[in-house]
Amino acid sequence: MDSMVVLSFIKVNDLNKFIDYLNNFNIDVDEYGHIVLPDSSEYTLLICKKSGRVIAYIAVHYIDSHYAALNNLSENASDKEIIEALINAQKSGVWRVPVEPIIYVATEEFIELLSRYSDDIPRDAAAYINQYRGETDLLKGLASSIVNLARYLGQNNM
């Protein structure tokens, strides 16, 4: 990777729109190491490449329409109800909203693209992001994201 210069943050409200924005600049975005956390939020590392060259690593902690589907169920929902809710959420189109600023390590070229990006929270997601943020300690999540990204980069000699 050439000239990795910055470990920083950017506020993103619509992860799908953000990825589409990067794709418009011929940046391939690969999702690496996706996990679902116990609170039904999700965490992933995005690896951004242009012309086969890595230009950014992005750590994202987010909720999506699956989180909403699970939160709309009663606490004693059956396995069948849970599965049906998740399948219906998938069929309806999945929105993804970061619950904290995303963390990135990137080249100057990538950072220039970020300076022109802005978005809004998808309408369907607004109530759920407010609910999630009200239930969690964002500073803990942010610290965890930084540690996870540092571990990944350290393991790959970045």
Kinemage of the C-alpha trace (Angstrom):
@kinemage 1
@onewidth
@group {chain A} dominant
@subgroup {mainchain}
@vectorlist {calphas} color= white
{ca met a 1} P 0.000 0.000 0.000
{ca asp a 2} L 1.355 3.395 -0.977
{ca ser a 3} L 1.582 6.338 1.421
{ca met a 4} L -0.763 5.289 4.202
{ca val a 5} L -0.860 8.580 6.002
{ca val a 6} L -3.938 8.987 8.135
{ca leu a 7} L -5.849 7.154 10.834
{ca ser a 8} L -8.980 9.236 11.173
{ca phe a 9} L -12.782 9.261 11.362
{ca ile a 10} L -15.670 10.328 9.144
{ca lys a 11} L -19.367 10.470 9.932
{ca val a 12} L -21.341 8.322 7.526
{ca asn a 13} L -25.131 7.968 7.847
{ca asp a 14} L -25.852 5.553 4.985
{ca leu a 15} L -23.260 2.821 4.467
{ca asn a 16} L -24.801 1.595 1.208
{ca lys a 17} L -24.738 5.116 -0.274
{ca phe a 18} L -21.132 5.552 0.923
{ca ile a 19} L -20.030 2.338 -0.814
{ca asp a 20} L -21.870 3.376 -3.997
{ca tyr a 21} L -20.081 6.737 -3.823
{ca leu a 22} L -16.701 4.980 -3.674
{ca asn a 23} L -17.686 2.625 -6.505
{ca asn a 24} L -18.423 5.684 -8.687
{ca phe a 25} L -14.689 6.479 -8.490
{ca asn a 26} L -13.733 2.948 -9.613
{ca ile a 27} L -12.915 1.883 -6.069
{ca asp a 28} L -13.630 -1.757 -5.312
{ca val a 29} L -14.921 -2.206 -1.770
{ca asp a 30} L -14.510 -5.678 -0.274
{ca glu a 31} L -16.084 -6.623 3.031
{ca tyr a 32} L -13.687 -8.552 5.235
{ca gly a 33} L -14.421 -10.185 8.589
{ca his a 34} L -18.121 -9.359 8.984
{ca ile a 35} L -19.520 -10.289 12.418
{ca val a 36} L -22.857 -9.882 14.204
{ca leu a 37} L -22.414 -8.642 17.762
{ca pro a 38} L -24.543 -9.789 20.745
{ca asp a 39} L -26.652 -6.595 20.603
{ca ser a 40} L -27.520 -7.409 16.926
{ca ser a 41} L -25.334 -4.589 15.619
{ca glu a 42} L -22.669 -5.577 13.110
{ca tyr a 43} L -19.000 -4.911 12.540
{ca thr a 44} L -16.967 -5.202 9.382
{ca leu a 45} L -13.669 -4.172 7.885
{ca leu a 46} L -13.870 -2.742 4.374
{ca ile a 47} L -10.825 -2.947 2.144
{ca cys a 48} L -10.846 -0.395 -0.657
{ca lys a 49} L -8.811 -0.977 -3.806
{ca lys a 50} L -8.253 1.051 -6.928
{ca ser a 51} L -6.621 -0.642 -9.911
{ca gly a 52} L -5.819 -3.585 -7.629
{ca arg a 53} L -3.932 -1.393 -5.123
{ca val a 54} L -5.181 -1.042 -1.531
{ca ile a 55} L -5.929 2.615 -0.822
{ca ala a 56} L -7.914 2.327 2.428
{ca tyr a 57} L -8.968 0.146 5.322
{ca ile a 58} L -12.261 1.148 6.928
{ca ala a 59} L -13.699 -0.177 10.210
{ca val a 60} L -17.491 0.089 10.420
{ca his a 61} L -19.824 -0.637 13.346
{ca tyr a 62} L -23.423 -0.463 12.132
{ca ile a 63} L -27.029 -1.585 12.416
{ca asp a 64} L -29.163 -2.648 9.497
{ca ser a 65} L -32.702 -3.626 8.606
{ca his a 66} L -32.130 -7.033 10.250
{ca tyr a 67} L -31.562 -5.206 13.556
{ca ala a 68} L -34.877 -3.396 13.019
{ca ala a 69} L -36.690 -6.652 12.250
{ca leu a 70} L -35.399 -8.278 15.437
{ca asn a 71} L -36.299 -5.237 17.543
{ca asn a 72} L -39.862 -5.297 16.230
{ca leu a 73} L -40.415 -8.823 17.591
{ca ser a 74} L -41.726 -9.616 21.036
{ca glu a 75} L -39.201 -10.930 23.563
{ca asn a 76} L -40.800 -14.384 23.433
{ca ala a 77} L -40.819 -14.675 19.611
{ca ser a 78} L -40.444 -18.200 18.289
{ca asp a 79} L -37.517 -19.310 16.128
{ca lys a 80} L -39.899 -19.414 13.165
{ca glu a 81} L -40.974 -15.793 13.777
{ca ile a 82} L -37.338 -14.691 14.038
{ca ile a 83} L -36.350 -16.413 10.802
{ca glu a 84} L -39.393 -15.047 8.969
{ca ala a 85} L -38.632 -11.508 10.194
{ca leu a 86} L -35.017 -11.748 8.998
{ca ile a 87} L -36.040 -13.152 5.595
{ca asn a 88} L -38.665 -10.416 5.143
{ca ala a 89} L -36.100 -7.750 6.059
{ca gln a 90} L -33.735 -9.134 3.430
{ca lys a 91} L -36.479 -9.160 0.786
{ca ser a 92} L -37.422 -5.554 1.560
{ca gly a 93} L -33.929 -4.259 0.853
{ca val a 94} L -31.251 -3.863 3.479
{ca trp a 95} L -30.293 -0.430 4.778
{ca arg a 96} L -27.086 -0.088 6.836
{ca val a 97} L -26.353 2.808 9.182
{ca pro a 98} L -23.081 3.232 11.096
{ca val a 99} L -23.698 3.749 14.820
{ca glu a 100} L -20.477 5.708 15.311
{ca pro a 101} L -18.054 7.530 13.011
{ca ile a 102} L -16.238 5.102 10.754
{ca ile a 103} L -12.500 4.721 11.248
{ca tyr a 104} L -10.123 4.614 8.321
{ca val a 105} L -6.468 4.365 7.399
{ca ala a 106} L -6.021 5.689 3.899
{ca thr a 107} L -3.894 7.230 1.201
{ca glu a 108} L -4.096 10.933 0.360
{ca glu a 109} L -5.996 10.042 -2.817
{ca phe a 110} L -8.747 8.358 -0.795
{ca ile a 111} L -8.898 11.151 1.784
{ca glu a 112} L -9.509 13.672 -1.002
{ca leu a 113} L -12.621 11.699 -2.043
{ca leu a 114} L -13.888 11.647 1.547
{ca ser a 115} L -13.747 15.431 1.792
{ca arg a 116} L -16.568 15.673 -0.779
{ca tyr a 117} L -18.883 13.047 0.747
{ca ser a 118} L -22.080 13.706 2.684
{ca asp a 119} L -25.327 11.832 3.251
{ca asp a 120} L -28.421 11.508 5.417
{ca ile a 121} L -29.801 8.670 7.512
{ca pro a 122} L -32.220 6.546 5.450
{ca arg a 123} L -35.793 7.388 6.487
{ca asp a 124} L -36.572 3.776 7.471
{ca ala a 125} L -33.541 3.692 9.770
{ca ala a 126} L -33.946 6.920 11.757
{ca ala a 127} L -35.980 5.507 14.659
{ca tyr a 128} L -33.708 2.478 15.009
{ca ile a 129} L -30.447 4.423 15.050
{ca asn a 130} L -31.858 6.703 17.756
{ca gln a 131} L -32.991 3.655 19.722
{ca tyr a 132} L -29.599 1.973 19.378
{ca arg a 133} L -27.650 5.071 20.351
{ca gly a 134} L -29.858 5.497 23.387
{ca glu a 135} L -29.095 1.948 24.544
{ca thr a 136} L -25.316 1.821 24.111
{ca asp a 137} L -22.168 3.599 25.153
{ca leu a 138} L -20.722 4.885 21.872
{ca leu a 139} L -17.333 5.675 23.393
{ca lys a 140} L -16.896 1.989 24.286
{ca gly a 141} L -17.774 1.007 20.724
{ca leu a 142} L -15.431 3.576 19.233
{ca ala a 143} L -12.540 2.461 21.433
{ca ser a 144} L -13.207 -1.156 20.507
{ca ser a 145} L -13.179 -0.276 16.789
{ca ile a 146} L -9.826 1.474 17.086
{ca val a 147} L -8.304 -1.484 18.924
{ca asn a 148} L -9.649 -3.973 16.369
{ca leu a 149} L -8.345 -1.934 13.437
{ca ala a 150} L -4.924 -1.538 15.078
{ca arg a 151} L -4.730 -5.298 15.671
{ca tyr a 152} L -5.623 -6.036 12.054
{ca leu a 153} L -3.064 -3.600 10.705
{ca gly a 154} L -0.408 -4.897 13.103
{ca gln a 155} L -1.014 -8.478 11.983
{ca asn a 156} L -0.598 -7.440 8.364
{ca asn a 157} L 2.532 -5.337 8.950
{ca met a 158} L 0.911 -2.091 7.816
